[in-house]
């Protein structure tokens, strides 16, 4: 593995970790907001949409880091 490839992989791992933290934070916020008696439905939908976007980004990075091996 070249130095450039190693740096790219390290950068992707770091970004993936950041996204996972943000995803968990959103999950916590969604849980708290959903428990409120008069929760903000619009905010709840926005947070859930953001969470799905993060999940898609995490999946894309994971595929870059561990591509499928073709036989």
Backbone as CSV, one residue per row, in Angstrom:
resi,resn,N_x,N_y,N_z,CA_x,CA_y,CA_z,C_x,C_y,C_z
1,UNK,0.849,-1.173,0.000,0.000,0.000,0.000,0.893,1.233,0.000
2,UNK,0.640,2.147,-0.910,1.437,3.363,-0.993,1.030,4.328,0.114
3,UNK,1.903,5.314,0.345,1.606,6.311,1.377,0.313,7.063,1.065
4,UNK,0.106,7.392,-0.205,-1.092,8.120,-0.600,-2.346,7.285,-0.359
5,UNK,-2.290,6.010,-0.693,-3.422,5.119,-0.478,-3.717,4.980,1.008
6,UNK,-2.646,4.876,1.806,-2.802,4.765,3.253,-3.459,6.026,3.814
7,UNK,-3.025,7.202,3.350,-3.602,8.464,3.820,-5.069,8.575,3.418
8,UNK,-5.389,8.137,2.196,-6.780,8.160,1.743,-7.643,7.253,2.621
9,UNK,-7.152,6.057,2.896,-7.901,5.107,3.719,-8.060,5.647,5.137
10,UNK,-6.999,6.244,5.667,-7.063,6.819,7.007,-8.079,7.951,7.057
11,UNK,-8.080,8.781,6.039,-9.035,9.878,5.960,-10.467,9.353,5.881
12,UNK,-10.684,8.310,5.100,-12.018,7.718,4.989,-12.466,7.107,6.315
13,UNK,-11.550,6.444,7.013,-11.884,5.860,8.319,-12.256,6.964,9.309
14,UNK,-11.500,8.052,9.276,-11.771,9.175,10.175,-13.156,9.768,9.865
15,UNK,-13.458,9.948,8.589,-14.751,10.500,8.182,-15.890,9.554,8.581
16,UNK,-15.657,8.256,8.413,-16.658,7.266,8.791,-16.936,7.338,10.292
17,UNK,-15.894,7.481,11.092,-16.073,7.616,12.542,-16.885,8.866,12.879
18,UNK,-16.601,9.979,12.196,-17.339,11.219,12.423,-18.818,11.041,12.076
19,UNK,-19.078,10.392,10.962,-20.456,10.161,10.541,-21.195,9.248,11.520
20,UNK,-20.504,8.247,12.021,-21.132,7.338,12.996,-21.514,8.075,14.277
21,UNK,-20.644,8.984,14.714,-20.944,9.767,15.915,-22.144,10.665,15.667
22,UNK,-22.155,11.356,14.522,-23.282,12.221,14.194,-24.572,11.419,14.066
23,UNK,-24.478,10.238,13.475,-25.642,9.360,13.314,-26.198,8.970,14.685
24,UNK,-25.326,8.622,15.612,-25.756,8.249,16.961,-26.361,9.450,17.690
25,UNK,-25.746,10.617,17.517,-26.291,11.826,18.135,-27.696,12.120,17.615
26,UNK,-27.890,11.960,16.314,-29.219,12.166,15.732,-30.211,11.144,16.276
27,UNK,-29.777,9.916,16.401,-30.638,8.870,16.945,-31.090,9.235,18.356
28,UNK,-30.158,9.729,19.160,-30.489,10.145,20.525,-31.475,11.321,20.516
29,UNK,-31.236,12.296,19.641,-32.107,13.469,19.557,-33.507,13.060,19.103
30,UNK,-33.583,12.152,18.143,-34.874,11.668,17.653,-35.638,10.971,18.776
31,UNK,-34.944,10.163,19.536,-35.576,9.453,20.652,-36.130,10.433,21.675
32,UNK,-35.316,11.424,22.030,-35.770,12.418,23.016,-36.961,13.215,22.492
33,UNK,-36.881,13.655,21.234,-37.957,14.456,20.650,-39.247,13.650,20.532
34,UNK,-39.133,12.384,20.203,-40.316,11.537,20.052,-41.014,11.304,21.395
35,UNK,-40.285,11.436,22.491,-40.864,11.208,23.811,-41.598,12.426,24.366
36,UNK,-41.400,13.577,23.743,-42.068,14.783,24.217,-43.556,14.716,23.883
37,UNK,-44.403,15.160,24.807,-45.847,15.091,24.554,-46.278,15.934,23.341
38,UNK,-45.644,17.055,23.143,-45.964,17.918,22.003,-44.737,18.052,21.109
39,UNK,-44.171,16.918,20.710,-42.984,16.924,19.873,-43.211,17.622,18.543
40,UNK,-42.179,18.210,18.016,-42.222,18.918,16.746,-42.101,17.896,15.612
41,UNK,-43.221,17.604,14.961,-43.240,16.565,13.920,-42.352,16.930,12.727
42,UNK,-42.350,18.216,12.359,-41.518,18.646,11.235,-40.041,18.434,11.564
43,UNK,-39.636,18.817,12.768,-38.246,18.631,13.180,-37.907,17.148,13.235
44,UNK,-38.821,16.355,13.721,-38.613,14.914,13.798,-38.381,14.326,12.407
45,UNK,-39.183,14.736,11.432,-39.004,14.252,10.053,-37.671,14.704,9.480
46,UNK,-37.283,15.938,9.775,-36.001,16.451,9.267,-34.825,15.685,9.854
47,UNK,-34.900,15.399,11.149,-33.821,14.655,11.792,-33.727,13.235,11.226
48,UNK,-34.878,12.613,11.012,-34.884,11.260,10.450,-34.324,11.253,9.030
49,UNK,-34.657,12.265,8.249,-34.138,12.362,6.885,-32.625,12.543,6.915
50,UNK,-32.146,13.410,7.799,-30.697,13.627,7.938,-30.010,12.325,8.356
51,UNK,-30.623,11.590,9.237,-30.064,10.324,9.699,-29.943,9.326,8.549
52,UNK,-30.968,9.278,7.673,-30.907,8.390,6.508,-29.804,8.804,5.538
53,UNK,-29.630,10.104,5.358,-28.559,10.597,4.488,-27.198,10.175,5.038
54,UNK,-27.028,10.304,6.338,-25.769,9.889,6.965,-25.536,8.393,6.783
55,UNK,-26.591,7.612,6.936,-26.484,6.157,6.766,-26.029,5.820,5.347
56,UNK,-26.591,6.520,4.361,-26.177,6.302,2.969,-24.700,6.652,2.767
57,UNK,-24.267,7.768,3.356,-22.860,8.170,3.236,-21.943,7.154,3.911
58,UNK,-22.354,6.666,5.072,-21.542,5.667,5.767,-21.426,4.400,4.928
59,UNK,-22.526,3.977,4.330,-22.510,2.780,3.488,-21.588,2.964,2.285
60,UNK,-21.617,4.151,1.688,-20.763,4.426,0.537,-19.283,4.366,0.925
61,UNK,-18.943,4.939,2.060,-17.551,4.905,2.521,-17.139,3.479,2.846
62,UNK,-18.010,2.732,3.490,-17.702,1.337,3.819,-17.445,0.531,2.551
63,UNK,-18.211,0.782,1.499,-17.987,0.077,0.229,-16.642,0.459,-0.374
64,UNK,-16.235,1.708,-0.229,-14.925,2.136,-0.736,-13.784,1.469,0.027
65,UNK,-13.979,1.329,1.334,-12.935,0.745,2.166,-12.858,-0.772,2.039
66,UNK,-13.989,-1.402,1.802,-14.042,-2.866,1.682,-14.835,-3.276,0.457
67,UNK,-14.266,-3.056,-0.713,-15.016,-3.408,-1.935,-15.234,-4.912,-2.022
68,UNK,-16.332,-5.288,-2.690,-16.621,-6.706,-2.915,-15.522,-7.312,-3.766
69,UNK,-15.093,-8.511,-3.390,-14.107,-9.215,-4.201,-14.842,-10.047,-5.232
70,UNK,-14.468,-9.875,-6.452,-15.108,-10.637,-7.539,-14.264,-11.857,-7.854
71,UNK,-14.928,-12.967,-8.018,-14.223,-14.213,-8.285,-13.798,-14.292,-9.731
